[in-house]
Amino acid sequence: MRAIVLGIATTLAMGLSLAPASALPVASGNTVAPAASIEQAQYVTRRVVRRGPRCTVQVTRSRGPFGRVVVRKVRRCF
């Protein structure tokens, strides 16, 4: 069953790869859009007002006794 499915897949792949180049769409010579179709960009800025402290966790990794990694997590709020 697997061989049949692989055989059909390779047959389809070979058939699609041998398609003539004339079947591809032709690109037009005028690739630049006219000036009337260009719209003005709109820039939107939003400002979020946060209340309360901003806290982050500062992670410090160091070597302790016997070469083990010691991880210290300190919460810093400002």
ABEGO torsion letter per residue (X at the ends): XAAAAAAAAAAAAAAAAABBAAABBBBBABABBBAAABBBBBBBBBBBBBBEBBBBBBBBBBBBBGGBBBBBBBBBBX
